[in-house]
Amino acid sequence: MIKLVIFDLDGTLVNAYPAVAQSVNYTLHSLGFAARSHTEIKQSVGSGDRKLMAHFVGEKLADKALAIYRPHHVKALGMKGAVKLLPGALGILKFLKGKGYKLAIASNRPTKYTRIILDVLGVRQLFDMVLCADKAQRPKPYPDILWAIARRLNCAKKEVLYVGDMTIDVRCAQRAGVRMVAVSTGSSSKKELKDLKPWRIISRITLLKSLMS
């Protein structure tokens, strides 16, 4: 039944957390705040960069922080080794493409940074569509981003599989009415994912192959 596989990006296919942590702590330092641990920063991503900044500096300083964070993050993403594909991610993408599945990205990252990541990793051409929160009507966990991709690629909800790593991804898929595979390689723990009862939970992206064979 599945014709389209939509992926989240961070924590699902790629590890860009070092670049995010570097940019967050640069911003915090610039505004006179103490640095935060990489673990704390990793656990705070997923809802877009403005909410990320507001989490650490408060709502009143969020826009000021964002103006510092964004240009720094462009540089951080381009640094050698700052962004990597998770083990087996490239293989599973090529496997699915070879099987004739349509592939897409649905991310709460701004489009600009998502494109940088995909270009740096050399995988942008593998995706039939990339849609980010700044181009969607509403961000995840609202279902709009998944519905928009399905419509554009002429797929019914029953023909869509969504793969993500966070509870926000599970909620998004459930609201959209599409099947969901949660991979426990990102910001949410396996228990947090399990509590929301996605269709399947896998410990690494390579295990998706057995579900699609």
For each residue, the residues with C-beta under 8 A, 3 or more apart:
1: 158 159
2: 5 101 159 160 161 179 212
3: 101 102 155 159 160
4: 101 102 103 104 149 150 153 155 159 160 161
5: 2 96 101 102 103 104 160 161 162 163 212
6: 103 104 105 106 146 149 160 161 162 163 178
7: 12 13 103 104 105 106 162 163 164
8: 11 12 13 105 106 107 162 163 164 165 166 169 186
9: 12 13 14 16 105 107 109 114 117
10: 14 15 16 17 20 45 46 107 109 165 186 187
11: 8 14 15 17 45 165 166 183 185 186 187
12: 7 8 9 86 163 164 165 169 183 185 186 205
13: 7 8 9 85 86 89 93 205
14: 9 10 11 83 84 85 86 89 117 121
15: 10 11 18 83 84 85 86
16: 9 10 19 20 77 82 83 117
17: 10 11 20 21 38 41 42 45
18: 15 21 22 38 81 82 83
19: 16 22 23 73 76 77 79 82 83
20: 10 16 17 23 24 41 42 45 52 73 76
21: 17 18 24 25 36 38 41 42
22: 18 19 25 26 72 76 82
23: 19 20 26 27 69 72 73 76
24: 20 21 27 28 36 41 52 53 56 69
25: 21 22 28 29 35 36 41
26: 22 23 29 30 68 69 72 76
27: 23 24 30 31 53 56 57 65 68 69 72
28: 24 25 31 33 34 35 36 56 57 65
29: 25 26 32 33 35
30: 26 27 68
31: 27 28 57 61 64 65 68
32: 29
33: 28 29 56 57
34: 28
35: 25 28 29
36: 21 24 25 28 40 41 56
37: 40 41
38: 17 18 21 41 42
39: 42 43
40: 36 37 43 44
41: 17 20 21 24 25 36 37 38 44 45
42: 17 20 21 38 39 45 187
43: 39 40 187
44: 40 41 52 55 56 187
45: 10 11 17 20 41 42 52 187
46: 10 108 140 166 168 187
47: 51 52 108 139 140 168
48: 51 52 108 109 110 133 139
49: 52 53 66 69 70 73 109 110 113
50: 53 54 62 63 66
51: 47 48 54 55
52: 20 24 44 45 47 48 49 55 56
53: 24 27 49 50 56 57 61 62 65 66 69
54: 50 51 57 58 59 62 65
55: 44 51 52
56: 24 27 28 33 36 44 52 53 65
57: 27 28 31 33 53 54 61 62 64 65
58: 54 61 62
59: 54 62
60:
61: 31 53 57 58 64 65
62: 50 53 54 57 58 59 65 66
63: 50 66 67
64: 31 57 61 67 68
65: 27 28 31 53 54 56 57 61 62 68 69
66: 49 50 53 62 63 69 70
67: 63 64 70 71
68: 26 27 30 31 64 65 71 72
69: 23 24 26 27 49 53 65 66 72 73
70: 49 66 67 73 74 110
71: 67 68 74 75
72: 22 23 26 27 68 69 75 76
73: 19 20 23 49 69 70 76 77 113
74: 70 71 77 78 112 113 116
75: 71 72 78 79
76: 19 20 22 23 26 72 73 79 82
77: 16 19 73 74 82 83 113 116 117 120
78: 74 75 82 116 120
79: 19 75 76 82
80:
81: 18 84
82: 16 18 19 22 76 77 78 79
83: 14 15 16 18 19 77 117 120 121
84: 14 15 81 121
85: 13 14 15 89 90 121 123
86: 12 13 14 15 89 185 204 205
87: 204 205 206
88: 91 92 204 205 206
89: 13 14 85 86 92 93 205
90: 85 93 94 123
91: 88 94 95 206
92: 88 89 95 96 205 206 208 209
93: 13 89 90 96 97 103 123 126
94: 90 91 97 98 126
95: 91 92 98 99 209 212
96: 5 92 93 99 101 103 208 212
97: 93 94 100 101 103 126
98: 94 95
99: 95 96 212
100: 97
101: 2 3 4 5 96 97 212
102: 3 4 5 128 129 153 155
103: 4 5 6 7 93 96 97 126 127 128
104: 4 5 6 7 127 128 129 130 131 149 153
105: 6 7 8 9 114 118 127 129 130 131 132
106: 6 7 8 131 132 140 145 146 149 162 172
107: 8 9 10 114 130 131 132 133
108: 46 47 48 132 133 139 140 168
109: 9 10 48 49 113 114 117 132 133
110: 48 49 70 113 114 132 133 134
111: 114 115 130 132 134 135
112: 74 115 116
113: 49 73 74 77 109 110 116 117
114: 9 105 107 109 110 111 117 118 130 132
115: 111 112 118 119 124 130
116: 74 77 78 112 113 119 120
117: 9 14 16 77 83 109 113 114 120 121
118: 105 114 115 121 123 124 127 130
119: 115 116 122 124
120: 77 78 83 116 117
121: 14 83 84 85 117 118
122: 119
123: 85 90 93 118 126 127
124: 115 118 119 127 130
125:
126: 93 94 97 103 123
127: 103 104 105 118 123 124 130
128: 102 103 104 153
129: 102 104 105 149 152 153
130: 104 105 107 111 114 115 118 124 127
131: 104 105 106 107 135 136 145 148 149 152
132: 105 106 107 108 109 110 111 114 135 136 145
133: 48 107 108 109 110 136 138 139 140 145
134: 110 111
135: 111 131 132
136: 131 132 133 139 144 145 148
137: 142 144 148
138: 133 142 144 145
139: 47 48 108 133 136 142 145
140: 46 47 106 108 133 145 168 169 171 172
141: 168 169 171 172 175
142: 137 138 139 145 172 175
143: 146 147 172 173 175 176 177
144: 136 137 138 147 148
145: 106 131 132 133 136 138 139 140 142 148 149 172
146: 6 106 143 149 150 160 162 172 173 176 178
147: 143 144 150 151 176
148: 131 136 137 144 145 151 152
149: 4 6 104 106 129 131 145 146 152 153 160
150: 4 146 147 153 155 156 157 159 160 178
151: 147 148 154
152: 129 131 148 149
153: 4 102 104 128 129 149 150
154: 151
155: 3 4 102 150 159 160
156: 150 159 160
157: 150 160 176 177 178
158: 1 178
159: 1 2 3 4 150 155 156
160: 2 3 4 5 6 146 149 150 155 156 157 176 178 179
161: 2 4 5 6 178 179 180 181
162: 5 6 7 8 106 146 169 172 173 176 178 179 180 181
163: 5 6 7 8 12 180 181 182 183 205 208
164: 7 8 12 168 169 170 172 173 180 182 183 186
165: 8 10 11 12 169 182 183 184 185 186 187 188
166: 8 11 46 169 170 186 187 188
167: 170 171 188 192 193 196
168: 46 47 108 140 141 164 171 172
169: 8 12 140 141 162 164 165 166 172 173 180 182
170: 164 166 167 173 174 180 182 193 196 198
171: 140 141 167 168 174 175 196
172: 106 140 141 142 143 145 146 162 164 168 169 175 176
173: 143 146 162 164 169 170 176 178 179 180 198
174: 170 171 177 180 196 198
175: 141 142 143 171 172
176: 143 146 147 157 160 162 172 173
177: 143 157 174
178: 6 146 150 157 158 160 161 162 173
179: 2 160 161 162 173 199
180: 161 162 163 164 169 170 173 174 198 199 200
181: 161 162 163 198 199 200 201 202 208 211
182: 163 164 165 169 170 188 193 196 198 200 201 202
183: 11 12 163 164 165 186 201 202 203 204 205 207 208
184: 165 188 189 190 193 201 202 203
185: 11 12 86 165 203 204 205
186: 8 10 11 12 164 165 166 183
187: 10 11 42 43 44 45 46 165 166
188: 165 166 167 182 184 192 193
189: 184 192 193
190: 184 193 194 201 203
191: 194 195
192: 167 188 189 195 196
193: 167 170 182 184 188 189 190 196 198 201
194: 190 191 197 201
195: 191 192
196: 167 170 171 174 182 192 193
197: 194
198: 170 173 174 180 181 182 193 201
199: 179 180 181
200: 180 181 182 211
201: 181 182 183 184 190 193 194 198
202: 181 182 183 184 205 207 208 211
203: 183 184 185 190 207
204: 86 87 88 183 185 207
205: 12 13 86 87 88 89 92 163 183 185 202 208
206: 87 88 91 92 209
207: 183 202 203 204 210 211
208: 92 96 163 181 183 202 205 211 212
209: 92 95 206 212 213
210: 207 213
211: 181 200 202 207 208
212: 2 5 95 96 99 101 208 209
213: 209 210
